[in-house]
Amino acid sequence: METNVSNKAKWGMFAFSIPVMIWTIIPIIWIFATSLKKPGDLTNPDKSSFGNFWPKEPTWDNYKLIFSSDGAGELFKPALWNSIIICLLATFIAVILATFCAYAIARLDFPGKKLILTTALAVSFFPVIAMVTPLFNLWRQIGLFDTMPGLVIPYLALTLPLSIWTLSAFFQQIPWEMEQAAQVDGATSWQAFTKVIAPLAAPGVFTTAIIAFFTAWNDFVFSSNLTSENARTVPAALAFFTGASQFEQPTGAICAAAVVVTIPVVILVLLFQRRIVSGLTSGAVKG
């Protein structure tokens, strides 16, 4: 009887997930289809199938445009490199700091431990737009405006609190006795951490790094307000795309750039799906 109920529940969840997946994937397909259209075909239903959905004569011109040396390419290629470098730096720093902070919170008993977690949670809910104006004025005064460090530091305000919370929950599930056993065998606290705790925490750390990277990769507010040209990332650069004339919107080029930016995220999720799920579920259940 339990097996029948379990199977019914599985089929019920499967049936429920199908419309959810369709609802989610249609906008993505629409963006990809738009990136394959010529500028003149965007508003001409006769040039598309299924209404104005899929182009009858798909073209890769928009992708060539964003990687060319003129027009949109001048904005997109430097912005893509800026996004990769800045997001990797912010993720690396956030995960390293959060690992030590979360380990201390999970293992040590000291005054203000709950206050640290509460503060991290409060910072996560703080509206990002409220920090832009004071940071804009401060960054211009101290020379960090339109620089990579000027974006990495604000990104830490987005990624570090989230990383601390995720890793704190994970470290609390690692048995304290394993570290004590290593110290009894002669290992120092650092050796016990690097050789015992760190390998066990690898799934949680990896999952946290992925989430932190996605958070920084998708930021628009900081990038659009704290940069001008030199350190602008892709989400902000898309807002500055221009068409062939003042009467033409670069819709196709923007969609092509959006598809290119989404590809690394999709690849990371597909390659490391099991590790991400393992990391998310490991800290969710007490053992």
N, C-alpha and C positions, 0 to 999 in steps of 0.2 A: 504493500500500500504506500509506504514511504517513497519507494522508487517511482511509482506512478505519479505521486504528487510532485516529486522532484523533477521528473521529466516534463510535467505540465508547466511547472514554474520556468524551466529552461526555455521551453518553446514559447511561453508567454513573453519572456524577456526578449527572446529573439524576434518575435513578431513586433514588439514595441520598438526595438532598436532599428528596424528597417526604415520606417518613416523618419525617424530622427536622423539617420545617416543620409537619407535622400535630401531632407531639408537642409542638412549641413553642407552637402557636397555640391548642390545646385549652384550656389553663388560662386564657388571655386571654378566650376566648369564654365560658368558665365564669364568670369574674368578671363579665363584662358581663351574662350571663344572670341571675346572682344579684342584680345591681343593679336588675333590672327586676321582681323579685319583691316581693310584700307580705310583711310579717313572718310572717303566719300561713301563708304558702305555702312557706316554706323547708323545712319538715319534712313536708310533705304531698305525696306523689308524685302524688296524684289531681289536683293543681292544675298539674302540669307534664307536658310531653311528653318522650319519650325517657328514661323513668325519672324522675329528678328533675332533668333538665338544663335544658330551656327552658320558661319559664312559659307556660301557656295564655292567661292574661290579663295581659300585660305592662303595667307601670305606671311612670310617671316620678316617682312620689312620693318616692323616695329622693333623686333629683337635686334636687327642689324642697326637700327637707329640708335638704340640706347648704348650700344657698344662701339659706335662710330666715334670719330674724333671731333665731330661737329654737333652742335645743338645739344640734344639730351645726353649724348655720350660724354660731353664735357662735365656734366653734373653727376651722371650716374656712376661712372667708373671710379672716380676718386671717392665718392660717397660710399660705394660698396667696400672699398679697402678700409675706409675709416670705420665703417660698421664692424667689420671683422676684427680689426685691431682693438678698437675701444671696447667692444663687448667681451672679447676674450680676456683682456686685461681686467675689466670690472668683475667678470666671473671668477677669474683666478684669485684675485685679491679677496673677494667676498667669501669664497669657499674656504680659503686658508684661515682667514680671521674667524669665520663662523665655526670652523672645526674646533679650534682651540677654545673659543667661547662656549660652544655647546658642550664640549667635554668637561670644562670646568663647572658648568651649571649642573650637568648630570652626575658628576663624581664628587664634587666638593660641597661642603656645607658652610656657607659664609653669609654674612648679613647682606641684604639687598639683592639676593638671587631672584626672588620673585619680581622685584622692582625692575630688574634688567629685562626679564621676559615681557613684563607689562609694557615697558617703554618701547621695546622692539615691536610689539603688537600695535601700540598707539602710532608709532611712526609709519607702519605699514598702511594704516587707515588714513593717515594725514593726506589731504589733497595735494597733489603734485603741483598744480597751478599756483598754489599759495606760496610755494618756495621759489618760484621763478623770478619774481621782481627783486627780492633782496639779493638773490644769487647773481642776477644780471648786474646790479649796481656794484656788488662786491667784486665780482670777477673782472669788471672793467677797471676797477681801481688797482687791483693787484696783478693784472696782466694774465689772467687765466681765461679771458673771453676768447672764444674761437680757437681753443687749444684742446688737444686730446686729454690732458689731465683735467681740464675744466669740465669735461663730460664724464670722465671716469669717476671723479669724486661724487657728483650727484647721483650717478648710477649706483654707487654703493649704498646710498640712502634707500634705493628701491630693492636691491638684491640682498643686502646684508641682514636686515630684519627677517625677511622670509627664510634665508638660509639658516639663521640661528634657530628659529622655531622648528624648522624641519629636522635639523640635525640634533637638536635637544631631545626631541621625541624619539629619535632613532637610538641615540647613545644610551638612553635610559633602559632600552631593552637588552643591551649587551650585559651578560652576567659579570658582576663585579668580581666574582671568585676567580675568573680566568686571569684577570690582571694581577690579583693577589698571588695566584699560583706562580706566575712568571717571576714576581718579585721574590717569592720564597726560593725559587731556583737560582737566584742571584742576579736577575735582571734589574737594571735601574728603572726609575719611573719613565724615563724617555724611551728606553728599550722596550719596556712593556707596552708603551703606547704605540710605537712605530711597528713592532713585530707581532703584537697580539691584537690590539684594539683597532689599529688602522686597517688591516686586512678585513676584519669583520665588518668594519664600518664602510668599506668600499662601495657597496650598492647604494647606501644612503647618501654618501658624499657625491657619487656620480649622478644620482637623481637630482640632488640639490643643485649641482652644477648645470644640468640641463635646464631646470626651471629658471635659475638665475640668468642663464644665457638668453632664454626666450624673453624674459622680462626686459632685459637691456636691449635686445635686438628690436623689439617692437615699440620702443619709446619714441614719441613724437614731440612731446611738450618741451623737454629739456633740449633736445637737439635743435629744434626750430627757434628757440629763444636764446640759447647760450652759444650759438655758433653763427658765423657769417658765411665763410667759404671754405676755410682750411680744414675744419674738423666736422663739417656737416655730414650726418649719416643719411642712409637711404630714405627712411620715413620722412625726414624733413626735405630731402632733395626732391622727392616726388612733387612737392607743393610748388616747386619752382620750374617745373617742366613747361615749355612753351611750344605752341604749334608753329606751323610754317608761316602763319600770319596771325594778326591780332584777332581775327574772326574765327580761327580754328582752334578747337580744344584738343590737346594732346592725349585724348582718352586712350587710344591704342597703345601709345608709348608708356603711359602710366600703368596700364594693365600688364604690359609685357614686363616692366620692371617689378611689379608686384609678384608676378609668377616667378621671376628669377630669384627674388628675395625669399620666397616661400620654399623654394627647392631645398636649400640647406636644412631648414627646419624639418621638412618631411623626411629627408634622408636620415637625419639624426634619430628621429622617432622610430622609423622603420628598422634601422640597424640595431638600436639599443632598446627596443620595446620591452623585451623581457627584463632587462636590468632596471628599467624605469619602474615597471610594475612591481618588481621585487623590492626595490628601494622604498616605494610608497607604502607597500603593505607590511614591510618588516617592522616599521615603527608604529604600526597601528594596533597591534595585538600584543598584550603582555604575555611573556613566556615564563 
